[in-house]
Amino acid sequence: MADPKTKLAVVGHADNQGVRHRLRILIADDDRDTASTLAMILRDGGDEVQTVLRGDEALEVCRLFRPDVVIADINMPGESGYAIASELRVRHGELAPLLVAISGVWTKPSDRLVGRAVGFDYYLLKPCDPNEITRLIEPLRTGLHRKAAG
């Protein structure tokens, strides 16, 4: 029997041959409501989720928690989401977690380009739809992960 902490069986899916992996997800956002709501939704989907409210806490939590996905607000106290993504890319290269930016302040096309340059795989604008985040991380859950195009 598979370890229930790492894999969930796919139930009611057309091809039941797949295995659904439980993800470790870090949410770094200084908006407590955004962080806790998104965490609740992802936990309901079977994932293990940690949240931090300051950017300077995110890198230490990443070191200890080893997330598969990091969802980071760009504008946070302590350290920006840009700095978090950049540091994770330097530390881990292509083995870095899937990096998803969310921002309600840095919304211009040039901000997205900076996000891409520092290593984010995706750059979403607030308020972002939790279903969009779920769609972006689903390939990791099913083992079909591809690096981002957007």
VMD Tcl script that builds the backbone (N, CA, C; Angstrom):
set m [mol new atoms 450]
animate dup $m
set s [atomselect $m all]
$s set {name element resname resid chain x y z} {
  {N N MET 1 A 0.844 -1.190 0.000}
  {CA C MET 1 A 0.000 0.000 0.000}
  {C C MET 1 A 0.881 1.243 0.000}
  {N N ALA 2 A 0.497 2.225 -0.799}
  {CA C ALA 2 A 1.280 3.463 -0.913}
  {C C ALA 2 A 1.191 4.268 0.378}
  {N N ASP 3 A 2.227 5.022 0.670}
  {CA C ASP 3 A 2.258 5.899 1.829}
  {C C ASP 3 A 1.210 6.983 1.645}
  {N N PRO 4 A 0.184 7.056 2.526}
  {CA C PRO 4 A -0.894 8.033 2.323}
  {C C PRO 4 A -0.435 9.472 2.431}
  {N N LYS 5 A 0.741 9.722 2.964}
  {CA C LYS 5 A 1.230 11.090 3.061}
  {C C LYS 5 A 1.790 11.601 1.746}
  {N N THR 6 A 2.101 10.716 0.816}
  {CA C THR 6 A 2.708 11.167 -0.420}
  {C C THR 6 A 1.846 10.946 -1.653}
  {N N LYS 7 A 0.896 10.030 -1.588}
  {CA C LYS 7 A 0.112 9.747 -2.785}
  {C C LYS 7 A -1.351 9.580 -2.417}
  {N N LEU 8 A -2.215 10.032 -3.294}
  {CA C LEU 8 A -3.641 9.837 -3.154}
  {C C LEU 8 A -4.118 9.108 -4.387}
  {N N ALA 9 A -4.987 8.155 -4.220}
  {CA C ALA 9 A -5.531 7.438 -5.361}
  {C C ALA 9 A -6.498 8.348 -6.109}
  {N N VAL 10 A -6.537 8.218 -7.407}
  {CA C VAL 10 A -7.483 8.949 -8.227}
  {C C VAL 10 A -8.774 8.148 -8.232}
  {N N VAL 11 A -9.859 8.765 -7.810}
  {CA C VAL 11 A -11.139 8.076 -7.713}
  {C C VAL 11 A -12.104 8.688 -8.709}
  {N N GLY 12 A -12.780 7.827 -9.459}
  {CA C GLY 12 A -13.786 8.302 -10.387}
  {C C GLY 12 A -13.226 8.988 -11.610}
  {N N HIS 13 A -11.972 8.789 -11.913}
  {CA C HIS 13 A -11.336 9.402 -13.075}
  {C C HIS 13 A -11.378 8.395 -14.215}
  {N N ALA 14 A -11.488 8.882 -15.432}
  {CA C ALA 14 A -11.623 8.013 -16.602}
  {C C ALA 14 A -10.490 6.998 -16.715}
  {N N ASP 15 A -9.253 7.404 -16.421}
  {CA C ASP 15 A -8.176 6.419 -16.482}
  {C C ASP 15 A -7.581 6.273 -15.076}
  {N N ASN 16 A -8.087 5.338 -14.344}
  {CA C ASN 16 A -7.700 5.110 -12.957}
  {C C ASN 16 A -6.299 4.556 -12.819}
  {N N GLN 17 A -5.514 4.559 -13.868}
  {CA C GLN 17 A -4.165 4.033 -13.797}
  {C C GLN 17 A -3.207 5.035 -13.182}
  {N N GLY 18 A -3.581 6.300 -13.119}
  {CA C GLY 18 A -2.702 7.340 -12.599}
  {C C GLY 18 A -2.675 7.368 -11.084}
  {N N VAL 19 A -1.628 7.937 -10.556}
  {CA C VAL 19 A -1.494 8.147 -9.124}
  {C C VAL 19 A -1.459 9.643 -8.894}
  {N N ARG 20 A -2.121 10.077 -7.876}
  {CA C ARG 20 A -2.183 11.500 -7.554}
  {C C ARG 20 A -1.243 11.755 -6.384}
  {N N HIS 21 A -0.268 12.604 -6.598}
  {CA C HIS 21 A 0.729 12.916 -5.576}
  {C C HIS 21 A 0.243 14.050 -4.689}
  {N N ARG 22 A 0.474 13.883 -3.418}
  {CA C ARG 22 A 0.198 14.951 -2.466}
  {C C ARG 22 A 1.364 15.925 -2.528}
  {N N LEU 23 A 1.062 17.201 -2.709}
  {CA C LEU 23 A 2.111 18.205 -2.852}
  {C C LEU 23 A 2.370 18.928 -1.539}
  {N N ARG 24 A 3.608 19.392 -1.403}
  {CA C ARG 24 A 3.982 20.300 -0.322}
  {C C ARG 24 A 4.006 21.701 -0.936}
  {N N ILE 25 A 3.176 22.580 -0.385}
  {CA C ILE 25 A 3.002 23.911 -0.964}
  {C C ILE 25 A 3.260 24.965 0.110}
  {N N LEU 26 A 4.079 25.961 -0.242}
  {CA C LEU 26 A 4.310 27.105 0.626}
  {C C LEU 26 A 3.611 28.312 0.020}
  {N N ILE 27 A 2.815 28.979 0.838}
  {CA C ILE 27 A 2.170 30.231 0.435}
  {C C ILE 27 A 2.812 31.346 1.249}
  {N N ALA 28 A 3.400 32.308 0.559}
  {CA C ALA 28 A 4.022 33.464 1.203}
  {C C ALA 28 A 3.237 34.698 0.772}
  {N N ASP 29 A 2.434 35.225 1.687}
  {CA C ASP 29 A 1.601 36.394 1.368}
  {C C ASP 29 A 1.295 37.132 2.657}
  {N N ASP 30 A 1.525 38.444 2.672}
  {CA C ASP 30 A 1.278 39.221 3.882}
  {C C ASP 30 A -0.204 39.499 4.113}
  {N N ASP 31 A -1.049 39.180 3.168}
  {CA C ASP 31 A -2.495 39.290 3.358}
  {C C ASP 31 A -2.976 37.977 3.982}
  {N N ARG 32 A -3.225 38.014 5.275}
  {CA C ARG 32 A -3.587 36.807 6.036}
  {C C ARG 32 A -4.813 36.110 5.437}
  {N N ASP 33 A -5.826 36.878 5.021}
  {CA C ASP 33 A -7.040 36.277 4.463}
  {C C ASP 33 A -6.751 35.531 3.165}
  {N N THR 34 A -5.953 36.149 2.299}
  {CA C THR 34 A -5.588 35.489 1.038}
  {C C THR 34 A -4.829 34.204 1.310}
  {N N ALA 35 A -3.831 34.277 2.185}
  {CA C ALA 35 A -3.004 33.104 2.489}
  {C C ALA 35 A -3.831 31.980 3.112}
  {N N SER 36 A -4.669 32.305 4.085}
  {CA C SER 36 A -5.415 31.249 4.769}
  {C C SER 36 A -6.517 30.664 3.889}
  {N N THR 37 A -7.159 31.483 3.077}
  {CA C THR 37 A -8.192 30.963 2.175}
  {C C THR 37 A -7.590 30.025 1.143}
  {N N LEU 38 A -6.506 30.449 0.524}
  {CA C LEU 38 A -5.853 29.593 -0.464}
  {C C LEU 38 A -5.324 28.316 0.187}
  {N N ALA 39 A -4.761 28.428 1.387}
  {CA C ALA 39 A -4.262 27.246 2.098}
  {C C ALA 39 A -5.397 26.263 2.365}
  {N N MET 40 A -6.544 26.767 2.792}
  {CA C MET 40 A -7.685 25.898 3.075}
  {C C MET 40 A -8.132 25.152 1.813}
  {N N ILE 41 A -8.192 25.858 0.701}
  {CA C ILE 41 A -8.612 25.234 -0.557}
  {C C ILE 41 A -7.623 24.144 -0.970}
  {N N LEU 42 A -6.330 24.438 -0.869}
  {CA C LEU 42 A -5.323 23.456 -1.270}
  {C C LEU 42 A -5.275 22.267 -0.309}
  {N N ARG 43 A -5.476 22.514 0.978}
  {CA C ARG 43 A -5.540 21.405 1.947}
  {C C ARG 43 A -6.742 20.510 1.651}
  {N N ASP 44 A -7.870 21.124 1.300}
  {CA C ASP 44 A -9.054 20.343 0.941}
  {C C ASP 44 A -8.788 19.447 -0.263}
  {N N GLY 45 A -7.851 19.868 -1.121}
  {CA C GLY 45 A -7.458 19.062 -2.273}
  {C C GLY 45 A -6.456 17.975 -1.921}
  {N N GLY 46 A -6.066 17.891 -0.640}
  {CA C GLY 46 A -5.177 16.826 -0.191}
  {C C GLY 46 A -3.724 17.218 -0.049}
  {N N ASP 47 A -3.401 18.486 -0.267}
  {CA C ASP 47 A -2.008 18.909 -0.207}
  {C C ASP 47 A -1.610 19.333 1.207}
  {N N GLU 48 A -0.317 19.279 1.485}
  {CA C GLU 48 A 0.245 19.763 2.742}
  {C C GLU 48 A 0.684 21.200 2.496}
  {N N VAL 49 A 0.166 22.119 3.292}
  {CA C VAL 49 A 0.376 23.541 3.022}
  {C C VAL 49 A 0.924 24.246 4.258}
  {N N GLN 50 A 1.942 25.070 4.041}
  {CA C GLN 50 A 2.475 25.966 5.062}
  {C C GLN 50 A 2.267 27.393 4.570}
  {N N THR 51 A 2.047 28.313 5.499}
  {CA C THR 51 A 1.921 29.718 5.116}
  {C C THR 51 A 2.887 30.561 5.933}
  {N N VAL 52 A 3.367 31.622 5.322}
  {CA C VAL 52 A 4.155 32.645 6.002}
  {C C VAL 52 A 3.613 34.000 5.564}
  {N N LEU 53 A 3.724 34.963 6.466}
  {CA C LEU 53 A 3.182 36.292 6.197}
  {C C LEU 53 A 4.259 37.310 5.859}
  {N N ARG 54 A 5.516 36.893 5.934}
  {CA C ARG 54 A 6.649 37.783 5.631}
  {C C ARG 54 A 7.575 37.069 4.650}
  {N N GLY 55 A 8.093 37.843 3.719}
  {CA C GLY 55 A 8.991 37.275 2.726}
  {C C GLY 55 A 10.272 36.725 3.311}
  {N N ASP 56 A 10.792 37.349 4.373}
  {CA C ASP 56 A 12.053 36.878 4.939}
  {C C ASP 56 A 11.906 35.542 5.670}
  {N N GLU 57 A 10.688 35.111 5.945}
  {CA C GLU 57 A 10.468 33.791 6.548}
  {C C GLU 57 A 10.402 32.691 5.493}
  {N N ALA 58 A 10.092 33.061 4.269}
  {CA C ALA 58 A 9.826 32.073 3.221}
  {C C ALA 58 A 11.036 31.194 2.898}
  {N N LEU 59 A 12.219 31.776 2.797}
  {CA C LEU 59 A 13.395 30.984 2.414}
  {C C LEU 59 A 13.764 29.967 3.489}
  {N N GLU 60 A 13.640 30.337 4.743}
  {CA C GLU 60 A 13.928 29.392 5.826}
  {C C GLU 60 A 12.906 28.256 5.833}
  {N N VAL 61 A 11.650 28.591 5.638}
  {CA C VAL 61 A 10.618 27.554 5.575}
  {C C VAL 61 A 10.870 26.642 4.374}
  {N N CYS 62 A 11.289 27.201 3.258}
  {CA C CYS 62 A 11.613 26.384 2.083}
  {C C CYS 62 A 12.732 25.391 2.400}
  {N N ARG 63 A 13.735 25.847 3.125}
  {CA C ARG 63 A 14.853 24.984 3.476}
  {C C ARG 63 A 14.395 23.800 4.330}
  {N N LEU 64 A 13.486 24.040 5.246}
  {CA C LEU 64 A 13.023 23.000 6.159}
  {C C LEU 64 A 11.887 22.160 5.576}
  {N N PHE 65 A 10.980 22.780 4.880}
  {CA C PHE 65 A 9.752 22.158 4.379}
  {C C PHE 65 A 9.932 21.490 3.015}
  {N N ARG 66 A 10.869 22.018 2.210}
  {CA C ARG 66 A 11.154 21.505 0.864}
  {C C ARG 66 A 9.893 21.399 0.001}
  {N N PRO 67 A 9.271 22.547 -0.286}
  {CA C PRO 67 A 8.005 22.532 -1.029}
  {C C PRO 67 A 8.180 22.137 -2.495}
  {N N ASP 68 A 7.116 21.589 -3.045}
  {CA C ASP 68 A 7.023 21.306 -4.480}
  {C C ASP 68 A 6.589 22.556 -5.229}
  {N N VAL 69 A 5.845 23.418 -4.528}
  {CA C VAL 69 A 5.282 24.644 -5.115}
  {C C VAL 69 A 5.456 25.779 -4.110}
  {N N VAL 70 A 5.878 26.938 -4.603}
  {CA C VAL 70 A 5.911 28.152 -3.792}
  {C C VAL 70 A 5.036 29.185 -4.488}
  {N N ILE 71 A 4.034 29.663 -3.752}
  {CA C ILE 71 A 3.153 30.714 -4.239}
  {C C ILE 71 A 3.520 31.953 -3.436}
  {N N ALA 72 A 4.064 32.965 -4.111}
  {CA C ALA 72 A 4.599 34.119 -3.393}
  {C C ALA 72 A 4.011 35.426 -3.901}
  {N N ASP 73 A 3.515 36.205 -2.951}
  {CA C ASP 73 A 3.125 37.580 -3.244}
  {C C ASP 73 A 4.401 38.347 -3.589}
  {N N ILE 74 A 4.312 39.291 -4.469}
  {CA C ILE 74 A 5.488 40.074 -4.841}
  {C C ILE 74 A 5.815 41.117 -3.775}
  {N N ASN 75 A 4.806 41.815 -3.295}
  {CA C ASN 75 A 5.001 42.937 -2.378}
  {C C ASN 75 A 4.728 42.502 -0.938}
  {N N MET 76 A 5.804 42.099 -0.226}
  {CA C MET 76 A 5.680 41.654 1.166}
  {C C MET 76 A 6.732 42.326 2.025}
  {N N PRO 77 A 6.473 42.451 3.313}
  {CA C PRO 77 A 7.514 42.957 4.206}
  {C C PRO 77 A 8.640 41.927 4.363}
  {N N GLY 78 A 9.833 42.415 4.575}
  {CA C GLY 78 A 10.971 41.541 4.842}
  {C C GLY 78 A 11.741 41.124 3.612}
  {N N GLU 79 A 11.062 40.708 2.587}
  {CA C GLU 79 A 11.703 40.249 1.351}
  {C C GLU 79 A 10.621 40.171 0.280}
  {N N SER 80 A 10.928 40.612 -0.907}
  {CA C SER 80 A 9.928 40.569 -1.978}
  {C C SER 80 A 9.821 39.165 -2.564}
  {N N GLY 81 A 8.711 38.925 -3.213}
  {CA C GLY 81 A 8.556 37.666 -3.939}
  {C C GLY 81 A 9.618 37.507 -5.015}
  {N N TYR 82 A 10.030 38.616 -5.630}
  {CA C TYR 82 A 11.107 38.567 -6.625}
  {C C TYR 82 A 12.385 38.000 -5.995}
  {N N ALA 83 A 12.728 38.477 -4.793}
  {CA C ALA 83 A 13.948 38.016 -4.118}
  {C C ALA 83 A 13.844 36.537 -3.747}
  {N N ILE 84 A 12.662 36.109 -3.328}
  {CA C ILE 84 A 12.458 34.699 -2.979}
  {C C ILE 84 A 12.676 33.815 -4.207}
  {N N ALA 85 A 12.030 34.177 -5.323}
  {CA C ALA 85 A 12.167 33.383 -6.550}
  {C C ALA 85 A 13.610 33.345 -7.022}
  {N N SER 86 A 14.257 34.489 -7.004}
  {CA C SER 86 A 15.644 34.561 -7.449}
  {C C SER 86 A 16.541 33.655 -6.606}
  {N N GLU 87 A 16.389 33.727 -5.294}
  {CA C GLU 87 A 17.210 32.906 -4.407}
  {C C GLU 87 A 16.940 31.408 -4.597}
  {N N LEU 88 A 15.688 31.030 -4.762}
  {CA C LEU 88 A 15.377 29.609 -4.974}
  {C C LEU 88 A 15.945 29.104 -6.295}
  {N N ARG 89 A 15.943 29.949 -7.333}
  {CA C ARG 89 A 16.546 29.550 -8.616}
  {C C ARG 89 A 18.060 29.408 -8.481}
  {N N VAL 90 A 18.690 30.311 -7.735}
  {CA C VAL 90 A 20.140 30.218 -7.525}
  {C C VAL 90 A 20.467 28.946 -6.744}
  {N N ARG 91 A 19.710 28.679 -5.705}
  {CA C ARG 91 A 19.965 27.504 -4.866}
  {C C ARG 91 A 19.737 26.191 -5.601}
  {N N HIS 92 A 18.625 26.121 -6.374}
  {CA C HIS 92 A 18.176 24.831 -6.897}
  {C C HIS 92 A 18.156 24.710 -8.416}
  {N N GLY 93 A 18.362 25.791 -9.137}
  {CA C GLY 93 A 18.328 25.732 -10.599}
  {C C GLY 93 A 17.022 25.161 -11.106}
  {N N GLU 94 A 17.124 24.238 -12.042}
  {CA C GLU 94 A 15.933 23.614 -12.632}
  {C C GLU 94 A 15.200 22.714 -11.647}
  {N N LEU 95 A 15.837 22.378 -10.526}
  {CA C LEU 95 A 15.191 21.544 -9.516}
  {C C LEU 95 A 14.421 22.378 -8.487}
  {N N ALA 96 A 14.345 23.681 -8.707}
  {CA C ALA 96 A 13.590 24.556 -7.813}
  {C C ALA 96 A 12.117 24.167 -7.850}
  {N N PRO 97 A 11.392 24.479 -6.782}
  {CA C PRO 97 A 9.944 24.222 -6.812}
  {C C PRO 97 A 9.280 25.032 -7.922}
  {N N LEU 98 A 8.073 24.626 -8.275}
  {CA C LEU 98 A 7.270 25.423 -9.195}
  {C C LEU 98 A 6.999 26.749 -8.499}
  {N N LEU 99 A 7.305 27.858 -9.164}
  {CA C LEU 99 A 7.201 29.184 -8.551}
  {C C LEU 99 A 6.069 29.978 -9.196}
  {N N VAL 100 A 5.104 30.354 -8.352}
  {CA C VAL 100 A 3.935 31.092 -8.819}
  {C C VAL 100 A 3.888 32.436 -8.099}
  {N N ALA 101 A 3.961 33.518 -8.865}
  {CA C ALA 101 A 3.848 34.867 -8.306}
  {C C ALA 101 A 2.388 35.278 -8.303}
  {N N ILE 102 A 2.004 36.018 -7.253}
  {CA C ILE 102 A 0.698 36.666 -7.244}
  {C C ILE 102 A 0.912 38.100 -6.789}
  {N N SER 103 A 0.285 39.032 -7.479}
  {CA C SER 103 A 0.492 40.430 -7.125}
  {C C SER 103 A -0.734 41.266 -7.432}
  {N N GLY 104 A -1.016 42.164 -6.511}
  {CA C GLY 104 A -2.077 43.136 -6.725}
  {C C GLY 104 A -1.517 44.522 -6.976}
  {N N VAL 105 A -0.205 44.672 -6.778}
  {CA C VAL 105 A 0.447 45.977 -6.932}
  {C C VAL 105 A 1.300 46.004 -8.192}
  {N N TRP 106 A 2.132 45.012 -8.375}
  {CA C TRP 106 A 3.055 44.943 -9.514}
  {C C TRP 106 A 2.363 44.206 -10.647}
  {N N THR 107 A 1.585 44.965 -11.444}
  {CA C THR 107 A 0.678 44.355 -12.422}
  {C C THR 107 A 0.982 44.688 -13.879}
  {N N LYS 108 A 2.005 45.489 -14.126}
  {CA C LYS 108 A 2.327 45.900 -15.498}
  {C C LYS 108 A 3.032 44.762 -16.241}
  {N N PRO 109 A 2.983 44.791 -17.573}
  {CA C PRO 109 A 3.725 43.789 -18.347}
  {C C PRO 109 A 5.216 43.759 -17.985}
  {N N SER 110 A 5.797 44.918 -17.687}
  {CA C SER 110 A 7.215 44.943 -17.320}
  {C C SER 110 A 7.453 44.217 -15.985}
  {N N ASP 111 A 6.476 44.263 -15.073}
  {CA C ASP 111 A 6.588 43.544 -13.809}
  {C C ASP 111 A 6.583 42.031 -14.047}
  {N N ARG 112 A 5.767 41.614 -14.991}
  {CA C ARG 112 A 5.722 40.184 -15.355}
  {C C ARG 112 A 7.057 39.748 -15.963}
  {N N LEU 113 A 7.651 40.628 -16.768}
  {CA C LEU 113 A 8.958 40.302 -17.359}
  {C C LEU 113 A 10.029 40.153 -16.278}
  {N N VAL 114 A 9.993 41.019 -15.283}
  {CA C VAL 114 A 10.924 40.887 -14.160}
  {C C VAL 114 A 10.670 39.563 -13.444}
  {N N GLY 115 A 9.407 39.233 -13.248}
  {CA C GLY 115 A 9.060 37.958 -12.625}
  {C C GLY 115 A 9.628 36.774 -13.371}
  {N N ARG 116 A 9.508 36.802 -14.672}
  {CA C ARG 116 A 10.056 35.711 -15.507}
  {C C ARG 116 A 11.580 35.677 -15.387}
  {N N ALA 117 A 12.210 36.858 -15.407}
  {CA C ALA 117 A 13.678 36.945 -15.351}
  {C C ALA 117 A 14.239 36.408 -14.035}
  {N N VAL 118 A 13.525 36.605 -12.931}
  {CA C VAL 118 A 14.037 36.129 -11.642}
  {C C VAL 118 A 13.698 34.673 -11.379}
  {N N GLY 119 A 12.830 34.097 -12.214}
  {CA C GLY 119 A 12.601 32.657 -12.085}
  {C C GLY 119 A 11.186 32.185 -11.859}
  {N N PHE 120 A 10.216 33.090 -11.814}
  {CA C PHE 120 A 8.842 32.616 -11.647}
  {C C PHE 120 A 8.392 31.844 -12.881}
  {N N ASP 121 A 7.656 30.761 -12.646}
  {CA C ASP 121 A 7.070 29.981 -13.736}
  {C C ASP 121 A 5.761 30.607 -14.210}
  {N N TYR 122 A 5.018 31.193 -13.266}
  {CA C TYR 122 A 3.740 31.824 -13.570}
  {C C TYR 122 A 3.638 33.129 -12.794}
  {N N TYR 123 A 2.883 34.076 -13.338}
  {CA C TYR 123 A 2.699 35.390 -12.705}
  {C C TYR 123 A 1.216 35.713 -12.792}
  {N N LEU 124 A 0.522 35.651 -11.662}
  {CA C LEU 124 A -0.910 35.884 -11.614}
  {C C LEU 124 A -1.207 37.215 -10.939}
  {N N LEU 125 A -2.318 37.825 -11.314}
  {CA C LEU 125 A -2.732 39.090 -10.728}
  {C C LEU 125 A -3.835 38.850 -9.703}
  {N N LYS 126 A -3.772 39.617 -8.602}
  {CA C LYS 126 A -4.815 39.543 -7.581}
  {C C LYS 126 A -6.004 40.371 -8.024}
  {N N PRO 127 A -7.177 39.978 -7.667}
  {CA C PRO 127 A -7.465 38.736 -6.962}
  {C C PRO 127 A -7.393 37.573 -7.942}
  {N N CYS 128 A -6.617 36.553 -7.577}
  {CA C CYS 128 A -6.498 35.418 -8.495}
  {C C CYS 128 A -7.493 34.329 -8.098}
  {N N ASP 129 A -7.946 33.637 -9.083}
  {CA C ASP 129 A -8.916 32.561 -8.909}
  {C C ASP 129 A -8.183 31.330 -8.377}
  {N N PRO 130 A -8.572 30.791 -7.233}
  {CA C PRO 130 A -7.923 29.578 -6.722}
  {C C PRO 130 A -7.968 28.413 -7.709}
  {N N ASN 131 A -9.000 28.391 -8.561}
  {CA C ASN 131 A -9.076 27.333 -9.574}
  {C C ASN 131 A -7.934 27.436 -10.581}
  {N N GLU 132 A -7.481 28.658 -10.843}
  {CA C GLU 132 A -6.343 28.856 -11.746}
  {C C GLU 132 A -5.073 28.270 -11.126}
  {N N ILE 133 A -4.877 28.504 -9.838}
  {CA C ILE 133 A -3.710 27.933 -9.157}
  {C C ILE 133 A -3.794 26.417 -9.165}
  {N N THR 134 A -4.965 25.882 -8.878}
  {CA C THR 134 A -5.153 24.428 -8.901}
  {C C THR 134 A -4.825 23.871 -10.286}
  {N N ARG 135 A -5.261 24.556 -11.329}
  {CA C ARG 135 A -4.979 24.116 -12.705}
  {C C ARG 135 A -3.478 24.123 -12.986}
  {N N LEU 136 A -2.779 25.139 -12.478}
  {CA C LEU 136 A -1.340 25.249 -12.731}
  {C C LEU 136 A -0.526 24.165 -12.030}
  {N N ILE 137 A -0.967 23.745 -10.850}
  {CA C ILE 137 A -0.190 22.744 -10.109}
  {C C ILE 137 A -0.639 21.311 -10.376}
  {N N GLU 138 A -1.768 21.139 -11.032}
  {CA C GLU 138 A -2.284 19.790 -11.289}
  {C C GLU 138 A -1.275 18.872 -11.994}
  {N N PRO 139 A -0.499 19.359 -12.975}
  {CA C PRO 139 A 0.483 18.464 -13.604}
  {C C PRO 139 A 1.490 17.880 -12.596}
  {N N LEU 140 A 1.802 18.602 -11.538}
  {CA C LEU 140 A 2.691 18.053 -10.510}
  {C C LEU 140 A 2.012 16.919 -9.751}
  {N N ARG 141 A 0.731 17.067 -9.510}
  {CA C ARG 141 A -0.017 16.044 -8.778}
  {C C ARG 141 A -0.103 14.744 -9.554}
  {N N THR 142 A -0.153 14.847 -10.861}
  {CA C THR 142 A -0.325 13.649 -11.694}
  {C C THR 142 A 0.977 13.160 -12.301}
  {N N GLY 143 A 2.077 13.858 -11.999}
  {CA C GLY 143 A 3.374 13.440 -12.534}
  {C C GLY 143 A 3.615 13.868 -13.964}
  {N N LEU 144 A 2.803 14.763 -14.479}
  {CA C LEU 144 A 2.928 15.224 -15.871}
  {C C LEU 144 A 3.480 16.627 -15.943}
  {N N HIS 145 A 4.321 16.995 -14.983}
  {CA C HIS 145 A 4.804 18.365 -14.863}
  {C C HIS 145 A 5.618 18.805 -16.079}
  {N N ARG 146 A 5.272 19.979 -16.588}
  {CA C ARG 146 A 6.046 20.661 -17.620}
  {C C ARG 146 A 6.284 22.066 -17.124}
  {N N LYS 147 A 7.412 22.640 -17.486}
  {CA C LYS 147 A 7.677 24.026 -17.090}
  {C C LYS 147 A 6.728 24.948 -17.831}
  {N N ALA 148 A 6.489 26.064 -17.232}
  {CA C ALA 148 A 5.450 27.000 -17.637}
  {C C ALA 148 A 5.684 27.651 -18.983}
  {N N ALA 149 A 4.554 28.078 -19.516}
  {CA C ALA 149 A 4.570 28.916 -20.701}
  {C C ALA 149 A 3.941 30.256 -20.391}
  {N N GLY 150 A 3.470 30.504 -19.176}
  {CA C GLY 150 A 2.786 31.743 -18.915}
  {C C GLY 150 A 2.909 32.138 -17.526}
}
mol reanalyze $m
mol bondsrecalc $m
mol representation Tube
mol addrep $m
